[in-house]
Amino acid sequence: MPLDLGKMMRVWDRREEHSISLTEVIRRAAMKIAAMIKYPRVEWVNRIMVLLGEPGIGKSTVLKVVLTKMLVRLTGENWRAHLLHVGSRDSPDNTGLLSVMEEQGKKVAGWAKPKQIPGAVHWVNDDGTPAGWTLGILDELPSAKPEVQDQIREMIDGTIPGSGDPVDPQCVYIAAGNPPEAKHITAHVIDDAIEKRFKVYAVIPTTEELLQVWSDPTIMPDLLYKFLMMNTAAVDSLSPREWVGAGKDAQYILDSGGSQTDALGEIADELQDHPDVITTLSVYFEHGNDKTYYPIRGTQLLADDDDAFKEHMQVMHVWVGDRGREALLGASMNDLQRTLKITPDADLKGNKQAVKNVYAVLNFLAANKRPDMVKAVTEVVFATPLVTAVGSRMRKSPYLKDMDVASARANTLMEKMGAASSR
């Protein structure tokens, strides 16, 4: 009889037939949590959602940033994310949950004290009143050791491990992790009683979702990311972890003084089973360091200072006059949207440089008759804290004002045509 690897492994084994995208799982999680918190905590089911997926697809990132933003919009409440690492495959026996803390500016791994566990301490204002809700994220859950599992069960059931105190009534737990591996099952099988408390999702991100996560330059270096922005069909050639690893290897070559050719060779080594992608890679980078042949990252358009941003604008002016490079403008605008979606609200709120840059981009698009791009970027901007400052500037732009009037006229005409055809 084959070894039963547990509920999470069974779900993961059926992922080809029953998987879910990052966008859809976050949408469902937000809906469920927004409805759940309307009831008293004593009526909640002792059960948490668990996102299983390959390393590097952005599970923790979308929980921390995207889900938190969505919950703010759906509930009208303040939310903060509290990430706690509960996986400890090779650590010695412990009496607390694994935690990564900062001591004197350095990150140090240790064992969490009760007050460091999400839900242990109320999130309060200066006057002591509740300030909002906490999204407690239990990360690396499938590799939690047995003694840590016992504490996770306590948390799901509403008790803070190590203290016996009740979990903050304004804390909701959710979990994520890499799929459990058979080779670790004897040491780290999740107890069946705990797994019965899980709602498990096998998460397989779409190409667009991967690009959204990889838009963070700390995850995917420029050299490879810009290639994938323009050649999205290549994304399926490797696993997310392999793409990120290839990008890092190439960046290390560049950082040590190596040539772009050397760096591309590092990427090509990973693609030996995909010669067509290697060919596309070589052709794509044949223009070397000429910036006008490569897209601009959304992070650059959002955050670069005035001098660097001026160079980006000069590049975009080249694109709009060249049909062969016009697609680079679209790719750059798509990446700006990805960046805005994944950037925490705290980093955008009061960000004067971001306001200035985003408005300049919108004004440029309007002046060069790109209404679809203006609409797409504006819709994302208006779902961020930039909305008020950028919106007030947009009202002063003759290009954006004219485009808005023209758009309104077109919509009115379409409505009239629709009404006439229905008679």
C-alpha positions as CSV (number, residue, x, y, z in Angstrom):
1,M,0.0,0.0,0.0
2,P,1.5,3.4,-1.0
3,L,2.4,5.8,1.7
4,D,-0.3,8.4,2.3
5,L,1.6,11.8,2.2
6,G,-1.4,13.7,3.6
7,K,-4.0,16.1,2.4
8,M,-1.6,18.7,1.0
9,M,0.3,16.3,-1.1
10,R,-3.0,14.8,-2.4
11,V,-4.2,18.2,-3.5
12,W,-0.8,19.0,-5.1
13,D,-0.8,15.7,-7.0
14,R,-4.1,16.7,-8.6
15,R,-3.0,20.2,-9.5
16,E,-3.2,19.6,-13.3
17,E,-7.0,19.2,-12.9
18,H,-7.7,21.3,-9.9
19,S,-5.3,24.3,-9.7
20,I,-6.0,27.9,-9.2
21,S,-4.2,31.1,-10.2
22,L,-2.8,33.6,-7.7
23,T,-5.4,36.2,-8.8
24,E,-8.3,33.9,-8.2
25,V,-7.1,32.5,-4.9
26,I,-6.5,36.0,-3.5
27,R,-10.0,37.1,-4.8
28,R,-11.6,34.1,-3.1
29,A,-9.6,34.6,0.1
30,A,-10.6,38.3,0.3
31,M,-14.3,37.5,-0.2
32,K,-14.3,34.8,2.5
33,I,-12.4,36.8,5.0
34,A,-14.5,39.9,4.4
35,A,-17.7,37.9,5.0
36,M,-16.2,35.9,8.0
37,I,-15.2,38.9,10.1
38,K,-18.8,40.2,10.2
39,Y,-19.6,37.4,12.7
40,P,-18.3,37.0,16.3
41,R,-15.1,35.1,16.5
42,V,-16.7,32.4,18.5
43,E,-18.7,31.5,15.4
44,W,-15.7,31.1,13.1
45,V,-14.7,27.6,12.0
46,N,-11.2,26.6,13.2
47,R,-9.9,26.3,9.7
48,I,-7.4,28.3,7.6
49,M,-6.6,28.6,3.9
50,V,-3.3,27.2,2.7
51,L,-1.7,28.3,-0.6
52,L,0.7,25.6,-2.0
53,G,2.9,26.5,-4.9
54,E,6.4,26.3,-6.4
55,P,9.1,28.5,-4.8
56,G,9.5,32.0,-6.3
57,I,5.9,32.5,-7.6
58,G,5.1,35.2,-5.1
59,K,2.7,33.5,-2.6
60,S,3.9,35.4,0.4
61,T,4.2,38.7,-1.6
62,V,0.7,38.7,-2.8
63,L,-0.6,37.8,0.6
64,K,1.3,40.6,2.2
65,V,0.5,43.2,-0.4
66,V,-2.3,42.4,-2.7
67,L,-4.6,40.5,-0.3
68,T,-4.1,43.2,2.4
69,K,-5.0,46.0,-0.1
70,M,-8.1,44.0,-1.3
71,L,-9.3,43.5,2.3
72,V,-9.0,47.3,3.0
73,R,-11.2,48.0,0.0
74,L,-13.7,45.2,0.7
75,T,-14.1,45.8,4.5
76,G,-13.4,49.5,4.9
77,E,-11.1,48.6,7.8
78,N,-7.3,49.0,8.3
79,W,-5.3,45.9,7.7
80,R,-1.7,45.0,8.3
81,A,0.2,41.9,7.4
82,H,2.3,39.9,9.9
83,L,4.5,37.3,8.3
84,L,5.8,34.4,10.5
85,H,8.0,31.6,9.3
86,V,6.9,28.4,10.8
87,G,9.0,26.0,8.7
88,S,12.1,24.6,10.4
89,R,13.2,21.5,8.5
90,D,16.7,21.2,10.1
91,S,16.5,23.4,13.2
92,P,17.1,21.9,16.7
93,D,14.1,21.2,19.0
94,N,12.4,24.4,20.1
95,T,9.7,25.7,22.3
96,G,8.5,28.5,20.0
97,L,7.6,29.3,16.4
98,L,10.5,30.1,14.1
99,S,10.7,33.9,13.6
100,V,13.0,36.3,11.8
101,M,13.6,39.4,13.8
102,E,15.8,42.5,13.4
103,E,18.4,43.2,16.0
104,Q,20.7,46.3,15.6
105,G,19.8,46.5,11.9
106,K,20.5,42.9,11.2
107,K,18.0,40.1,10.5
108,V,18.4,37.2,13.0
109,A,16.5,33.9,13.0
110,G,15.2,32.8,16.4
111,W,12.2,31.5,18.3
112,A,9.2,33.7,18.6
113,K,8.0,34.9,22.0
114,P,4.2,34.9,22.5
115,K,4.1,38.7,21.8
116,Q,5.8,38.3,18.5
117,I,3.2,35.9,17.1
118,P,0.4,37.4,14.9
119,G,-2.7,37.8,17.0
120,A,-1.0,37.9,20.3
121,V,-0.9,41.7,20.6
122,H,-3.7,44.0,19.7
123,W,-3.0,46.6,17.0
124,V,-4.0,49.8,18.8
125,N,-3.9,53.5,18.3
126,D,-2.1,55.9,20.6
127,D,-5.2,56.2,22.7
128,G,-5.5,52.4,23.1
129,T,-8.4,51.9,20.8
130,P,-8.3,49.1,18.2
131,A,-6.5,50.3,15.1
132,G,-7.5,47.6,12.7
133,W,-7.2,44.0,11.6
134,T,-4.1,41.7,11.4
135,L,-3.6,39.2,8.6
136,G,-1.4,36.6,10.2
137,I,0.6,34.7,7.5
138,L,2.1,31.4,8.5
139,D,4.8,30.9,5.9
140,E,6.6,27.6,5.0
141,L,3.9,25.7,6.7
142,P,4.3,22.3,4.9
143,S,7.8,21.9,6.4
144,A,6.8,22.7,10.0
145,K,8.3,20.3,12.6
146,P,5.9,18.3,14.8
147,E,6.5,20.5,17.9
148,V,5.8,23.6,15.8
149,Q,2.7,21.9,14.3
150,D,1.2,21.6,17.8
151,Q,1.6,25.3,18.2
152,I,0.0,26.0,14.8
153,R,-3.0,24.0,15.9
154,E,-3.3,26.1,19.0
155,M,-3.3,29.3,16.9
156,I,-5.9,27.9,14.5
157,D,-8.1,27.0,17.4
158,G,-7.8,30.5,18.9
159,T,-5.0,30.2,21.5
160,I,-1.6,31.9,21.6
161,P,1.1,29.2,21.9
162,G,3.2,29.4,25.1
163,S,0.7,31.6,26.9
164,G,-2.7,30.1,26.7
165,D,-4.1,33.6,26.0
166,P,-6.9,34.0,23.4
167,V,-5.9,35.1,19.9
168,D,-6.7,38.8,19.2
169,P,-10.4,38.8,17.9
170,Q,-9.2,41.0,15.1
171,C,-6.6,38.6,13.7
172,V,-7.2,36.2,10.8
173,Y,-4.8,33.5,9.8
174,I,-3.8,32.3,6.3
175,A,-0.9,30.1,5.3
176,A,1.5,29.4,2.4
177,G,4.3,27.1,1.5
178,N,6.1,25.0,-1.1
179,P,4.5,21.6,-1.9
180,P,5.5,18.9,0.7
181,E,8.2,16.6,-0.6
182,A,8.2,12.8,-0.2
183,K,11.8,12.7,0.8
184,H,11.0,14.7,4.0
185,I,7.8,13.0,4.9
186,T,9.2,10.8,7.7
187,A,10.4,13.8,9.6
188,H,7.9,16.4,8.7
189,V,4.5,14.9,7.9
190,I,1.8,17.3,9.0
191,D,-0.5,15.6,11.5
192,D,-3.8,14.5,10.0
193,A,-5.8,16.3,12.8
194,I,-4.1,19.6,11.8
195,E,-4.6,19.0,8.0
196,K,-8.3,18.6,8.6
197,R,-8.2,22.2,9.6
198,F,-6.8,23.3,6.2
199,K,-8.5,24.4,3.0
200,V,-5.7,23.7,0.6
201,Y,-5.3,25.4,-2.8
202,A,-2.8,24.2,-5.5
203,V,-1.6,27.5,-6.9
204,I,-0.2,27.7,-10.4
205,P,0.3,31.3,-11.4
206,T,-0.4,32.7,-14.9
207,T,2.4,34.2,-17.0
208,E,1.1,37.7,-16.2
209,E,1.1,36.9,-12.5
210,L,4.7,35.7,-12.6
211,L,5.7,38.9,-14.4
212,Q,3.9,40.9,-11.7
213,V,5.9,39.2,-9.0
214,W,9.2,39.4,-11.0
215,S,8.7,43.1,-11.6
216,D,10.5,43.6,-8.3
217,P,14.1,44.0,-9.3
218,T,15.3,42.3,-6.1
219,I,13.7,39.1,-7.4
220,M,14.5,39.2,-11.1
221,P,17.4,41.3,-12.5
222,D,17.0,43.6,-15.5
223,L,18.8,41.6,-18.1
224,L,16.4,38.6,-18.0
225,Y,13.3,40.4,-16.8
226,K,13.2,42.7,-19.8
227,F,13.6,39.7,-22.2
228,L,10.6,38.0,-20.5
229,M,8.5,41.1,-20.7
230,M,8.9,41.1,-24.4
231,N,8.9,37.3,-24.9
232,T,6.2,36.0,-22.6
233,A,5.9,32.7,-24.5
234,A,9.3,31.8,-23.2
235,V,8.2,31.9,-19.5
236,D,6.8,28.3,-19.7
237,S,10.2,26.9,-20.8
238,L,11.5,26.8,-17.2
239,S,10.1,26.7,-13.7
240,P,9.8,30.0,-11.7
241,R,12.7,29.0,-9.5
242,E,14.9,28.2,-12.6
243,W,14.2,31.5,-14.2
244,V,15.0,33.5,-11.0
245,G,18.2,31.5,-10.6
246,A,19.2,32.1,-14.2
247,G,18.6,35.8,-13.8
248,K,20.7,36.0,-10.6
249,D,23.5,34.0,-12.2
250,A,23.6,36.4,-15.1
251,Q,23.6,39.4,-12.8
252,Y,26.5,38.0,-10.8
253,I,28.5,37.7,-14.0
254,L,27.8,41.4,-14.8
255,D,28.6,42.5,-11.3
256,S,32.0,40.9,-11.4
257,G,32.9,42.8,-14.6
258,G,31.9,40.1,-17.1
259,S,30.4,40.9,-20.5
260,Q,26.8,40.8,-21.5
261,T,27.7,37.9,-23.8
262,D,29.0,36.0,-20.7
263,A,25.8,36.7,-18.8
264,L,23.6,35.6,-21.7
265,G,25.6,32.4,-21.8
266,E,24.7,31.7,-18.2
267,I,21.0,32.0,-19.1
268,A,21.4,29.9,-22.2
269,D,23.0,27.1,-20.1
270,E,19.6,26.7,-18.4
271,L,17.8,26.5,-21.7
272,Q,19.6,23.6,-23.4
273,D,16.3,21.8,-23.9
274,H,14.8,24.9,-25.6
275,P,17.1,26.0,-28.5
276,D,14.4,28.2,-30.0
277,V,14.4,30.3,-26.8
278,I,18.2,30.5,-26.9
279,T,17.9,31.9,-30.5
280,T,15.3,34.4,-29.5
281,L,17.4,35.5,-26.5
282,S,20.4,36.1,-28.7
283,V,18.4,38.1,-31.3
284,Y,16.7,40.1,-28.6
285,F,20.0,41.3,-27.1
286,E,21.8,42.0,-30.4
287,H,21.5,45.7,-29.8
288,G,23.7,45.6,-26.8
289,N,23.5,48.7,-24.6
290,D,21.2,50.8,-26.8
291,K,18.4,51.6,-24.4
292,T,16.0,52.5,-27.1
293,Y,15.6,48.8,-28.0
294,Y,14.6,47.6,-24.6
295,P,11.5,48.3,-22.4
296,I,11.7,50.4,-19.3
297,R,10.9,48.7,-16.0
298,G,7.8,50.0,-14.1
299,T,9.9,50.4,-11.0
300,Q,12.1,52.9,-12.9
301,L,9.2,54.9,-14.2
302,L,7.7,55.0,-10.8
303,A,10.7,55.8,-8.6
304,D,13.6,57.2,-10.6
305,D,14.8,60.8,-9.9
306,D,14.2,63.7,-12.3
307,D,17.5,63.2,-14.2
308,A,17.0,59.5,-14.8
309,F,13.3,60.0,-15.6
310,K,14.2,62.6,-18.2
311,E,16.3,59.9,-20.0
312,H,13.3,57.5,-19.9
313,M,11.1,60.2,-21.5
314,Q,13.7,60.7,-24.3
315,V,13.6,56.9,-25.0
316,M,9.8,56.9,-25.1
317,H,9.9,59.8,-27.6
318,V,12.0,57.6,-29.9
319,W,9.5,54.8,-29.6
320,V,6.4,56.7,-30.6
321,G,8.1,57.8,-33.9
322,D,9.2,54.2,-34.8
323,R,6.6,51.5,-35.6
324,G,9.3,48.9,-35.2
325,R,9.8,49.8,-31.5
326,E,6.3,50.9,-30.6
327,A,5.6,47.7,-28.8
328,L,8.3,48.7,-26.2
329,L,6.0,51.5,-25.1
330,G,3.1,49.0,-24.4
331,A,5.4,46.6,-22.6
332,S,6.7,49.4,-20.4
333,M,3.2,50.7,-19.5
334,N,2.1,47.1,-18.7
335,D,5.0,46.9,-16.3
336,L,4.2,50.2,-14.7
337,Q,0.7,48.7,-14.0
338,R,2.3,45.6,-12.5
339,T,4.6,47.6,-10.3
340,L,1.7,49.8,-9.0
341,K,-0.3,46.7,-8.1
342,I,2.5,45.0,-6.2
343,T,3.8,48.2,-4.4
344,P,2.6,48.5,-0.8
345,D,0.4,51.5,-0.1
346,A,2.8,52.7,2.6
347,D,5.4,53.2,-0.1
348,L,3.1,55.1,-2.4
349,K,1.4,57.3,0.2
350,G,2.8,60.8,0.1
351,N,5.4,59.8,-2.5
352,K,6.0,63.0,-4.4
353,Q,8.4,61.5,-6.9
354,A,5.9,58.8,-7.8
355,V,3.1,61.4,-8.3
356,K,5.3,63.5,-10.5
357,N,6.5,60.6,-12.6
358,V,3.1,58.9,-13.1
359,Y,1.5,62.2,-14.1
360,A,4.3,62.9,-16.6
361,V,3.8,59.4,-18.1
362,L,0.0,59.9,-18.4
363,N,0.5,63.3,-19.9
364,F,3.0,61.9,-22.4
365,L,0.6,59.1,-23.5
366,A,-2.3,61.6,-23.9
367,A,-0.2,64.0,-25.9
368,N,0.8,61.1,-28.2
369,K,-2.8,59.9,-28.7
370,R,-2.6,56.7,-26.7
371,P,-6.1,56.7,-25.0
372,D,-6.1,52.9,-24.3
373,M,-2.8,53.2,-22.4
374,V,-4.0,56.3,-20.5
375,K,-7.2,54.4,-19.4
376,A,-5.3,51.2,-18.4
377,V,-2.7,53.1,-16.3
378,T,-5.2,55.5,-14.8
379,E,-7.5,52.6,-13.6
380,V,-4.6,51.1,-11.6
381,V,-3.4,54.5,-10.3
382,F,-6.9,55.3,-9.0
383,A,-6.8,52.1,-6.9
384,T,-3.7,53.4,-5.0
385,P,-3.0,56.2,-2.6
386,L,-1.7,58.3,-5.6
387,V,-5.3,58.9,-6.7
388,T,-5.8,62.3,-5.2
389,A,-2.5,63.9,-6.1
390,V,-2.3,62.5,-9.6
391,G,-6.0,63.1,-10.3
392,S,-5.7,66.8,-9.4
393,R,-2.8,67.2,-11.8
394,M,-4.6,65.4,-14.6
395,R,-7.4,68.0,-14.4
396,K,-4.9,70.7,-15.3
397,S,-3.5,68.9,-18.4
398,P,-5.0,70.1,-21.7
399,Y,-4.0,66.8,-23.3
400,L,-5.7,64.7,-20.7
401,K,-8.7,67.0,-20.6
402,D,-9.2,66.8,-24.4
403,M,-8.8,63.0,-24.3
404,D,-11.4,62.8,-21.5
405,V,-13.9,64.9,-23.6
406,A,-13.3,62.8,-26.7
407,S,-13.7,59.6,-24.7
408,A,-17.0,60.8,-23.2
409,R,-18.3,61.7,-26.7
410,A,-17.3,58.3,-28.0
411,N,-19.1,56.5,-25.1
412,T,-22.2,58.6,-25.7
413,L,-22.2,57.7,-29.5
414,M,-21.7,54.0,-28.7
415,E,-24.7,54.1,-26.3
416,K,-26.9,55.8,-29.0
417,M,-25.8,53.2,-31.6
418,G,-26.6,50.4,-29.1
419,A,-30.0,51.8,-28.4
420,A,-30.8,52.2,-32.1
421,S,-29.8,48.6,-32.9
422,S,-32.0,47.2,-30.1
423,R,-35.1,48.8,-31.5
